[in-house]
Amino acid sequence: MEHVDLMDSAKTDNVPQPDLVAQLKGKAPPPARRIFLWNMSQFANLLSPLAALLREQHGIQTILLTISRARLPDPKFFNFKAENFEEIIDLDSMMAPRPMSEIPEPDELARQVNEFENRLGIHLTELIRTDRHVGMGFVTGAKFSRSQYIALLGDHSRTLDMTLRLCQYFETLFSTYQPIAMMMRSGMLPTACLISVGEKMGVPMRALIPSRRGKMFYWASDKFAWPDNLDAKFKAQFAHLLAQSDDDKATQPETEQLVKIAPPARAQIVFSEIGKRARVRHMLTELLKVTYRMLRDGQRRHQRVYGKYIYRDVMASVVERHFWTRRTLRETPLFPS
């Protein structure tokens, strides 16, 4: 029997929503230099050491933002120390849609959105379609698992209202704390809002992105994951090649003229384990994990559902991936490697 852990509108209407914007407006900005850091699960072991290093060696405080305190790294398994951060800001209440009775009428909501977009030069629709849940309706030609969060939101006006409130809150947040930089990626609605508002207010962003070779990372300098200073570095390398004479190129060994690019470390792991993923045992194990999560969430009905999909769709996806992998292994590879 399928369990869909949805907070229906009746439950949502009874949840008190603290006015975080009002709380910030009466708060004087502290004098210290600081950055905004997003709680990213792939860097669970890096967050606290990075905050400690910035504070001890550079005098920079770190404010950690998270979609929910429940998603903070567990100190039992990760090197996470909450005391290393100047403050931890929980956005859980901001991600809970308001009851329809509190959302402005469509014409008034449109006026507020239009005023904000014209003032900051940010298009809320662009932010909404960034998110794999609230922006799913903007994608065609692909089959995605249905989101539990979409069922929670229901009406599009709720999505628009929540996006506007996030942007307004982040605008006040930047004015209050005046960070010198922010470190995060824009793959979800709150970070897309945060980055866009921050950039309009002159706060640079950085993100660590896995490189296309080896086990390295590179610094991205915008929400599109564009490598920092790529244009200048490419032009410098290209100018260096043009400056070489034909004689210089002829004397170079062939091994120096051709650069062998190693595949990403993550891709190597996938390639080495693809045979395991084609086994029936692997599929059954994955289905068992999904069933466990479904039963566990059934006992935690109070939790938010952002980031979760309808479990029936998740199970169907596990089965589809199994047969897709088996078919892939039977096909002739396009490249020898």
N, C-alpha and C positions, 0 to 999 in steps of 0.2 A: 504494500500500500504506500502510495507516494505521500510524503509529507512536505508541504510548502510552508516554510516559516515566514509568514507575512504579518506585518503589523498593520491591521486594517485601520481604516480612517477613524473608527470609534476609539481604538486604543491610542492612536496618535493624537486625537483631539484632547485627551486627558493628560497628556504628557506636558509638564510645565516647560516652557521654552525661555530660558534666561536671555535677557537682552544684553548680549556681549558687547554690542556697539556702545550702548549707554554706559556700561561698566568701564570701557576704555576711555571715553571722552573726559571723564573726571580724573584721569590718571596722568601725572606729569611724566614726560619722557626722562628716563634715567640718563646720566651723563656718559656712561661707558660706551665704548664701541662694541657693536654686536652684529651677528649674522642670524638669519633665519635658516634653520635646517629642517628638512622634512623627514619624518620617520619612514625610512625605506627598508623593507624587510631584507632585501639582498645585502644591505650593509649593516645588519644588526650588530655585528661585532666591531664595527668601525665608528658608530655614532658617538659613544661615550669617550673613547680615546681621542677622537678628533676634537671634541669639545674641550677636553682637558688640555690638549696640546695648544689649542688656540688661546686658552685662558692663561696658561703658564708661560708660554714662550712669546706671545704677541699681545697679551692684555685684551683679548677679544672675547666677549661673552657670547654664548650660544643660546638661542631660544629654539626649542624643539617643538614643531607642530605635528600633530597626529590626528588622524581621522577618528580615533577613539583610543582611550587609555588602555582598553582591552587588547589593542594591537601593539603595544609597546613590547620590546624584546623581553623575554623571561630571563631574569638574572641567573636562574638555575642552569640555563643552557648557553647564554651569551654573556659577553663582557659588557654588560649594561649597568650603568650607575646613574640614577636620576639626579644625584647631587652634583654631577658635572655640568648640569645645565642651569642657566640663570632662571629659566622658567619653562614649563611644559604646558603648551596650549592645546586643550582638547576641543576638537571641532564637532564632537558627537551631536550636540544640540543643534548646530548649524546644518547638519546633514539630515535632520529630521524635518520633513515637510510640514508646513503649518496647516492647520485645519482650513478647509475651504471658506469657513465663515470669517477667517482673519485675512484672507487674501483679497486685495483690492479688486474692484470690478474691472473687466477687461480693458475698458477705455482708460481708466486711471492707471492700471498696471502698465499699459502701453506707453502712457505719458511718462511715467517714472523711468521706464527702461530707455525711452528715447532721450530723456534729459541726461541720464547717466552716460549713455553711449556718446552723445554729442560732447559732453564735458571731458571725458577721458579718451575718446577715440577708440573705444573697445566695443566690438560686436558680440553680444551675448550668445547669439546663435553659433558663432565660431567656437566659443568655449564649450557649449553644450555638446556639439558634435565631436569634440575631442574625446569624450568619455565613452567607454565601451558599454555602459549601461544606459545612461540618459540619452546618449547620442546614437543608439542602435538604429533608430528609425531613419537616419540619414544615409545608411549603408544599404546598397542594393546588390544583387547578384552573389550574395554569400549567405550561407546558412549558419546562424549563430544560436547558441543556447539562449533560451529566454531568461531574462533577468528577474529575480525576485524584487529587486528595487523598483523596476518599472511598474510592477503590480502595486507596489506600495504608493508610488507617486500618483498613478492614475491619470489625472488631468494634466495637460501640458502647462497650464497656467501655474501649477505647483512647481514644476521644473524651472520655469522662467522666474518665478518669485524667489525660489531658493538660490538660483544663480545670481540674481540681483543682490540679495541679502549677503551672500558670500563676498561679492565684489565690494559692497559698501563696508562690510566689516574689515576686509583686508585693507581698504583705503585708510580707515581709521587706525588700523594696526601699524601700517607703515608710518603714518604721521606721528603716532605715539612713540614708537621705539626707534625710528630712524636708523634702520640697519644699513650697514655698508655693503652688504651682499646677501644673496640667498642661494642655497644649494638644494636643488630638487629637480625632478623631471615632471613633464606636463602630461602624463598619460591618463590623468583622471581629472574630474571636474574641479575639485578644490585647488589642486596645484596649478591647473590651467588658469584659473581665476587669479591665484596668488601671483604667478609669474607675470601675467598680462598687466595687472594693476601695478606691480612693482616696477616693471620696465617703463611704464608711463610716468612713474614718479622718480625715475632716474636711478633705480637700484639694479645693479647688474646681477645676472644669475649665472651659475655654473652647474654642470651635471657631469658625473663620472659615467662614461659610456664604454662598454667593452669594445675593444678595437677589432678590426677584421683580420688580425694576424696575432698568433701566439696568445699569451696570457696577459696582455697589456690593456690599459685603459687610456682614454683620452678625455680632455676637458672640452665639453660642449659649452658654448657661450650663448645659446638661445633655446627657445622652446622647441625648435625643430631639430635639435641635437646636432647642429652644425659645428664642426671642429673649430676651436678658437684659433683665429689668425690664419686660417687655411689659405686664403687668397694670397697673402703676402709670402707665405712659405712656398706655395706652388710656383709663384712667379720667380722667386729667388732660385729655386731648383731648376726651373725651365731656362732661366737666363744663364745659369752655370753650364747647362748642357749646350746651349747655343754658342757659348764662348769657346768651347773646346774645338780644336782644329780636327780635320779629318785624320791627320797623322796621329794625334793623341788617341782618337777613338780606335784606330787600327792597331795600336800597340797594346791596347787593353785586352787581357784574356777574355775569352768568351764568357767565362763564369762571372766576370765582373760586369759584363754588359747586360746579363740577364739576372733579374732579381727573383728569387724563389720566395713566394709569399706563403707562409704557413697558414693553414686554416685556423679559424678561431678555436680557442680551447674548448668552448662549450660545444662547438660542432664536432670536434674530435670525440668528445664523450658520447654524443648522440650516435655518431657513426659506429663507435665500438660497442654500443649497447643495442643497436637496432635489431640484431638477431634475437636478443632476449625479449624485446617488445613484441615480436611476432608470435611468441608462444602463447598458447591458451592459458597457461598458468599465470602469466603476467596480466592478461585481461581479467581473469577471475580475481586476482589480488587487488587490482584497481577498483573493480566493482565492490569488493568487500570494504575498501577504504571509504568509498562514497556512501555505502550503507551505514557505516559507523558514524560518519559525519552527520548523516540525516537523522539517526537516532539520537546523537548527542545534541544536535540543535533543537530537537523536539523537547528536550528537557530545559532549554534555555530560551524560552519564548520571548524574553524581554530584550534579547540582543538585537542590534541593528542588522539589516540584511544587505547593506551596501557591499558589493563585491561578490555576492552569492547568486547562483543560478538555480533555476528549477531543477530539482534532483533527477527527475525523469529525463530531462534533456542532457544532463551530465552523464548519466548512465548510457544513453544512446550514443553520446560522443565517444565514450570509452570503447564501445563495440565497433563503431565506425573506424576509429584510429587503428584498431587491431587488424581489421580486414584491409585497410588502406596500406598499412605497413607490409603485410604479407604480399599484397599485389606489387608494391614497390620493389621488394626483393626479387621478384620473378622477372622484372623488366630489365632490359639492357641499359646500363648507365650511359648518360650522355657524355661523360668525361671518364677517362681511364682511372682517375683517382677517386 
